[in-house]
Amino acid sequence: MAVTWKVNSMDRDITQDGKVDVVTTIHWTASETDSDGNSGSSYGSVGVTLGSSSFVAYKDITEADAIGWAKDALGSDEVAEIEANIASQIAEAKTPTIASGVSW
């Protein structure tokens, strides 16, 4: 299985440098569930600055566009760290190394 990235919301400036509805922040979720139902997830937000060559009219933005922009803004090292953390959450769910509760 692979980590699935989703966009929950995008903040945008109504006008910016003569453009309308310019995306400024992408709120994302990354998650994965293994075949046994163990899951891990991460949520975050990242600011994006799209140059004039990258600008896409808001109504034409696809989720794939936004995910690509978010991952680019995070950088490959941060994306890898997020995905590794999700894998660690799943591994911990499979074979827990910590527990909580009360003894009574």
CNS distance restraints for C-alpha pairs under 8 A (distance, minus, plus):
assign (resid   1 and name CA) (resid  32 and name CA) 7.17 0.50 0.50
assign (resid   1 and name CA) (resid  33 and name CA) 7.40 0.50 0.50
assign (resid   1 and name CA) (resid  34 and name CA) 6.42 0.50 0.50
assign (resid   2 and name CA) (resid  32 and name CA) 6.41 0.50 0.50
assign (resid   3 and name CA) (resid  30 and name CA) 6.30 0.50 0.50
assign (resid   3 and name CA) (resid  31 and name CA) 5.38 0.50 0.50
assign (resid   3 and name CA) (resid  32 and name CA) 4.80 0.50 0.50
assign (resid   3 and name CA) (resid  83 and name CA) 6.64 0.50 0.50
assign (resid   3 and name CA) (resid  86 and name CA) 7.96 0.50 0.50
assign (resid   4 and name CA) (resid  30 and name CA) 5.48 0.50 0.50
assign (resid   4 and name CA) (resid  31 and name CA) 5.34 0.50 0.50
assign (resid   4 and name CA) (resid  32 and name CA) 6.13 0.50 0.50
assign (resid   5 and name CA) (resid  28 and name CA) 7.02 0.50 0.50
assign (resid   5 and name CA) (resid  29 and name CA) 5.79 0.50 0.50
assign (resid   5 and name CA) (resid  30 and name CA) 4.36 0.50 0.50
assign (resid   5 and name CA) (resid  31 and name CA) 6.64 0.50 0.50
assign (resid   5 and name CA) (resid  67 and name CA) 6.85 0.50 0.50
assign (resid   6 and name CA) (resid  28 and name CA) 5.65 0.50 0.50
assign (resid   6 and name CA) (resid  29 and name CA) 5.26 0.50 0.50
assign (resid   6 and name CA) (resid  30 and name CA) 6.32 0.50 0.50
assign (resid   6 and name CA) (resid  63 and name CA) 7.41 0.50 0.50
assign (resid   6 and name CA) (resid  67 and name CA) 6.97 0.50 0.50
assign (resid   7 and name CA) (resid  26 and name CA) 7.01 0.50 0.50
assign (resid   7 and name CA) (resid  27 and name CA) 5.97 0.50 0.50
assign (resid   7 and name CA) (resid  28 and name CA) 4.45 0.50 0.50
assign (resid   7 and name CA) (resid  29 and name CA) 6.35 0.50 0.50
assign (resid   7 and name CA) (resid  63 and name CA) 6.54 0.50 0.50
assign (resid   7 and name CA) (resid  66 and name CA) 7.08 0.50 0.50
assign (resid   7 and name CA) (resid  67 and name CA) 6.68 0.50 0.50
assign (resid   8 and name CA) (resid  26 and name CA) 7.87 0.50 0.50
assign (resid   8 and name CA) (resid  27 and name CA) 5.53 0.50 0.50
assign (resid   8 and name CA) (resid  28 and name CA) 5.45 0.50 0.50
assign (resid   8 and name CA) (resid  29 and name CA) 6.89 0.50 0.50
assign (resid   9 and name CA) (resid  26 and name CA) 6.23 0.50 0.50
assign (resid   9 and name CA) (resid  27 and name CA) 5.21 0.50 0.50
assign (resid   9 and name CA) (resid  28 and name CA) 7.25 0.50 0.50
assign (resid  10 and name CA) (resid  23 and name CA) 6.47 0.50 0.50
assign (resid  10 and name CA) (resid  24 and name CA) 7.40 0.50 0.50
assign (resid  10 and name CA) (resid  25 and name CA) 5.61 0.50 0.50
assign (resid  10 and name CA) (resid  26 and name CA) 4.56 0.50 0.50
assign (resid  10 and name CA) (resid  27 and name CA) 6.00 0.50 0.50
assign (resid  11 and name CA) (resid  23 and name CA) 5.83 0.50 0.50
assign (resid  11 and name CA) (resid  24 and name CA) 5.69 0.50 0.50
assign (resid  11 and name CA) (resid  25 and name CA) 4.99 0.50 0.50
assign (resid  11 and name CA) (resid  26 and name CA) 6.49 0.50 0.50
assign (resid  12 and name CA) (resid  21 and name CA) 5.65 0.50 0.50
assign (resid  12 and name CA) (resid  22 and name CA) 5.08 0.50 0.50
assign (resid  12 and name CA) (resid  23 and name CA) 4.11 0.50 0.50
assign (resid  12 and name CA) (resid  24 and name CA) 5.08 0.50 0.50
assign (resid  12 and name CA) (resid  25 and name CA) 6.84 0.50 0.50
assign (resid  13 and name CA) (resid  20 and name CA) 7.44 0.50 0.50
assign (resid  13 and name CA) (resid  21 and name CA) 5.44 0.50 0.50
assign (resid  13 and name CA) (resid  22 and name CA) 5.15 0.50 0.50
assign (resid  13 and name CA) (resid  23 and name CA) 6.49 0.50 0.50
assign (resid  13 and name CA) (resid  24 and name CA) 6.78 0.50 0.50
assign (resid  14 and name CA) (resid  20 and name CA) 5.53 0.50 0.50
assign (resid  14 and name CA) (resid  21 and name CA) 4.49 0.50 0.50
assign (resid  14 and name CA) (resid  22 and name CA) 6.56 0.50 0.50
assign (resid  15 and name CA) (resid  19 and name CA) 5.51 0.50 0.50
assign (resid  15 and name CA) (resid  20 and name CA) 4.48 0.50 0.50
assign (resid  15 and name CA) (resid  21 and name CA) 5.84 0.50 0.50
assign (resid  15 and name CA) (resid  22 and name CA) 6.68 0.50 0.50
assign (resid  16 and name CA) (resid  20 and name CA) 6.48 0.50 0.50
assign (resid  16 and name CA) (resid  21 and name CA) 7.71 0.50 0.50
assign (resid  16 and name CA) (resid  22 and name CA) 6.49 0.50 0.50
assign (resid  20 and name CA) (resid  57 and name CA) 7.61 0.50 0.50
assign (resid  20 and name CA) (resid  58 and name CA) 7.93 0.50 0.50
assign (resid  21 and name CA) (resid  57 and name CA) 7.30 0.50 0.50
assign (resid  21 and name CA) (resid  58 and name CA) 5.83 0.50 0.50
assign (resid  22 and name CA) (resid  55 and name CA) 7.92 0.50 0.50
assign (resid  22 and name CA) (resid  57 and name CA) 7.77 0.50 0.50
assign (resid  22 and name CA) (resid  58 and name CA) 6.95 0.50 0.50
assign (resid  23 and name CA) (resid  48 and name CA) 7.17 0.50 0.50
assign (resid  23 and name CA) (resid  49 and name CA) 7.87 0.50 0.50
assign (resid  23 and name CA) (resid  50 and name CA) 7.91 0.50 0.50
assign (resid  23 and name CA) (resid  58 and name CA) 7.49 0.50 0.50
assign (resid  24 and name CA) (resid  47 and name CA) 5.64 0.50 0.50
assign (resid  24 and name CA) (resid  48 and name CA) 5.13 0.50 0.50
assign (resid  24 and name CA) (resid  49 and name CA) 6.34 0.50 0.50
assign (resid  25 and name CA) (resid  45 and name CA) 6.65 0.50 0.50
assign (resid  25 and name CA) (resid  46 and name CA) 5.54 0.50 0.50
assign (resid  25 and name CA) (resid  47 and name CA) 4.26 0.50 0.50
assign (resid  25 and name CA) (resid  48 and name CA) 5.60 0.50 0.50
assign (resid  26 and name CA) (resid  45 and name CA) 5.50 0.50 0.50
assign (resid  26 and name CA) (resid  46 and name CA) 5.47 0.50 0.50
assign (resid  26 and name CA) (resid  47 and name CA) 6.43 0.50 0.50
assign (resid  26 and name CA) (resid  48 and name CA) 7.22 0.50 0.50
assign (resid  26 and name CA) (resid  66 and name CA) 7.20 0.50 0.50
assign (resid  26 and name CA) (resid  70 and name CA) 6.36 0.50 0.50
assign (resid  27 and name CA) (resid  43 and name CA) 7.57 0.50 0.50
assign (resid  27 and name CA) (resid  44 and name CA) 5.79 0.50 0.50
assign (resid  27 and name CA) (resid  45 and name CA) 4.21 0.50 0.50
assign (resid  27 and name CA) (resid  46 and name CA) 6.62 0.50 0.50
assign (resid  28 and name CA) (resid  43 and name CA) 5.75 0.50 0.50
assign (resid  28 and name CA) (resid  44 and name CA) 5.51 0.50 0.50
assign (resid  28 and name CA) (resid  45 and name CA) 6.03 0.50 0.50
assign (resid  28 and name CA) (resid  67 and name CA) 7.84 0.50 0.50
assign (resid  28 and name CA) (resid  70 and name CA) 7.82 0.50 0.50
assign (resid  29 and name CA) (resid  41 and name CA) 7.11 0.50 0.50
assign (resid  29 and name CA) (resid  42 and name CA) 5.73 0.50 0.50
assign (resid  29 and name CA) (resid  43 and name CA) 4.40 0.50 0.50
assign (resid  29 and name CA) (resid  44 and name CA) 6.57 0.50 0.50
assign (resid  30 and name CA) (resid  41 and name CA) 5.52 0.50 0.50
assign (resid  30 and name CA) (resid  42 and name CA) 5.25 0.50 0.50
assign (resid  30 and name CA) (resid  43 and name CA) 6.39 0.50 0.50
assign (resid  30 and name CA) (resid  83 and name CA) 7.75 0.50 0.50
assign (resid  31 and name CA) (resid  39 and name CA) 7.24 0.50 0.50
assign (resid  31 and name CA) (resid  40 and name CA) 5.65 0.50 0.50
assign (resid  31 and name CA) (resid  41 and name CA) 4.11 0.50 0.50
assign (resid  31 and name CA) (resid  42 and name CA) 6.42 0.50 0.50
assign (resid  31 and name CA) (resid  86 and name CA) 6.90 0.50 0.50
assign (resid  32 and name CA) (resid  39 and name CA) 5.56 0.50 0.50
assign (resid  32 and name CA) (resid  40 and name CA) 5.64 0.50 0.50
assign (resid  32 and name CA) (resid  41 and name CA) 6.53 0.50 0.50
assign (resid  32 and name CA) (resid  86 and name CA) 7.10 0.50 0.50
assign (resid  32 and name CA) (resid  87 and name CA) 7.98 0.50 0.50
assign (resid  33 and name CA) (resid  37 and name CA) 5.70 0.50 0.50
assign (resid  33 and name CA) (resid  38 and name CA) 5.45 0.50 0.50
assign (resid  33 and name CA) (resid  39 and name CA) 4.14 0.50 0.50
assign (resid  33 and name CA) (resid  40 and name CA) 6.64 0.50 0.50
assign (resid  33 and name CA) (resid  90 and name CA) 7.64 0.50 0.50
assign (resid  34 and name CA) (resid  38 and name CA) 5.44 0.50 0.50
assign (resid  34 and name CA) (resid  39 and name CA) 6.36 0.50 0.50
assign (resid  34 and name CA) (resid  90 and name CA) 7.52 0.50 0.50
assign (resid  38 and name CA) (resid  90 and name CA) 5.56 0.50 0.50
assign (resid  38 and name CA) (resid  93 and name CA) 6.12 0.50 0.50
assign (resid  38 and name CA) (resid  94 and name CA) 6.84 0.50 0.50
assign (resid  39 and name CA) (resid  86 and name CA) 7.84 0.50 0.50
assign (resid  39 and name CA) (resid  89 and name CA) 7.06 0.50 0.50
assign (resid  39 and name CA) (resid  90 and name CA) 5.31 0.50 0.50
assign (resid  39 and name CA) (resid  93 and name CA) 7.62 0.50 0.50
assign (resid  40 and name CA) (resid  86 and name CA) 4.75 0.50 0.50
assign (resid  40 and name CA) (resid  87 and name CA) 6.84 0.50 0.50
assign (resid  40 and name CA) (resid  88 and name CA) 7.89 0.50 0.50
assign (resid  40 and name CA) (resid  89 and name CA) 5.11 0.50 0.50
assign (resid  40 and name CA) (resid  90 and name CA) 5.46 0.50 0.50
assign (resid  41 and name CA) (resid  86 and name CA) 5.55 0.50 0.50
assign (resid  41 and name CA) (resid  89 and name CA) 7.81 0.50 0.50
assign (resid  42 and name CA) (resid  82 and name CA) 7.02 0.50 0.50
assign (resid  42 and name CA) (resid  86 and name CA) 6.97 0.50 0.50
assign (resid  46 and name CA) (resid  70 and name CA) 6.37 0.50 0.50
assign (resid  46 and name CA) (resid  73 and name CA) 6.82 0.50 0.50
assign (resid  46 and name CA) (resid  74 and name CA) 6.94 0.50 0.50
assign (resid  47 and name CA) (resid  70 and name CA) 7.91 0.50 0.50
assign (resid  47 and name CA) (resid  73 and name CA) 7.17 0.50 0.50
assign (resid  48 and name CA) (resid  69 and name CA) 7.04 0.50 0.50
assign (resid  48 and name CA) (resid  70 and name CA) 7.07 0.50 0.50
assign (resid  48 and name CA) (resid  73 and name CA) 6.15 0.50 0.50
assign (resid  50 and name CA) (resid  54 and name CA) 5.49 0.50 0.50
assign (resid  50 and name CA) (resid  55 and name CA) 5.86 0.50 0.50
assign (resid  51 and name CA) (resid  55 and name CA) 6.20 0.50 0.50
assign (resid  56 and name CA) (resid  60 and name CA) 6.42 0.50 0.50
assign (resid  56 and name CA) (resid  61 and name CA) 6.17 0.50 0.50
assign (resid  57 and name CA) (resid  61 and name CA) 6.54 0.50 0.50
assign (resid  61 and name CA) (resid  65 and name CA) 6.14 0.50 0.50
assign (resid  61 and name CA) (resid  66 and name CA) 7.04 0.50 0.50
assign (resid  62 and name CA) (resid  66 and name CA) 6.49 0.50 0.50
assign (resid  63 and name CA) (resid  67 and name CA) 6.06 0.50 0.50
assign (resid  64 and name CA) (resid  68 and name CA) 6.10 0.50 0.50
assign (resid  65 and name CA) (resid  69 and name CA) 6.26 0.50 0.50
assign (resid  66 and name CA) (resid  70 and name CA) 6.08 0.50 0.50
assign (resid  67 and name CA) (resid  71 and name CA) 6.09 0.50 0.50
assign (resid  68 and name CA) (resid  72 and name CA) 6.04 0.50 0.50
assign (resid  69 and name CA) (resid  73 and name CA) 6.07 0.50 0.50
assign (resid  70 and name CA) (resid  74 and name CA) 6.13 0.50 0.50
assign (resid  71 and name CA) (resid  75 and name CA) 5.96 0.50 0.50
assign (resid  71 and name CA) (resid  76 and name CA) 7.11 0.50 0.50
assign (resid  71 and name CA) (resid  79 and name CA) 6.43 0.50 0.50
assign (resid  72 and name CA) (resid  76 and name CA) 7.20 0.50 0.50
assign (resid  74 and name CA) (resid  78 and name CA) 5.73 0.50 0.50
assign (resid  74 and name CA) (resid  79 and name CA) 6.42 0.50 0.50
assign (resid  75 and name CA) (resid  79 and name CA) 6.28 0.50 0.50
assign (resid  76 and name CA) (resid  80 and name CA) 6.07 0.50 0.50
assign (resid  77 and name CA) (resid  81 and name CA) 6.18 0.50 0.50
assign (resid  78 and name CA) (resid  82 and name CA) 6.13 0.50 0.50
assign (resid  79 and name CA) (resid  83 and name CA) 6.23 0.50 0.50
assign (resid  80 and name CA) (resid  84 and name CA) 6.01 0.50 0.50
assign (resid  81 and name CA) (resid  85 and name CA) 6.09 0.50 0.50
assign (resid  82 and name CA) (resid  86 and name CA) 6.37 0.50 0.50
assign (resid  83 and name CA) (resid  87 and name CA) 6.31 0.50 0.50
assign (resid  84 and name CA) (resid  88 and name CA) 6.19 0.50 0.50
assign (resid  85 and name CA) (resid  89 and name CA) 6.26 0.50 0.50
assign (resid  86 and name CA) (resid  90 and name CA) 6.43 0.50 0.50
assign (resid  87 and name CA) (resid  91 and name CA) 6.21 0.50 0.50
assign (resid  88 and name CA) (resid  92 and name CA) 6.05 0.50 0.50
assign (resid  89 and name CA) (resid  93 and name CA) 6.23 0.50 0.50
assign (resid  90 and name CA) (resid  94 and name CA) 6.31 0.50 0.50
assign (resid  91 and name CA) (resid  95 and name CA) 6.28 0.50 0.50
assign (resid  91 and name CA) (resid  96 and name CA) 7.78 0.50 0.50
assign (resid  92 and name CA) (resid  96 and name CA) 4.74 0.50 0.50
assign (resid  92 and name CA) (resid  97 and name CA) 6.62 0.50 0.50
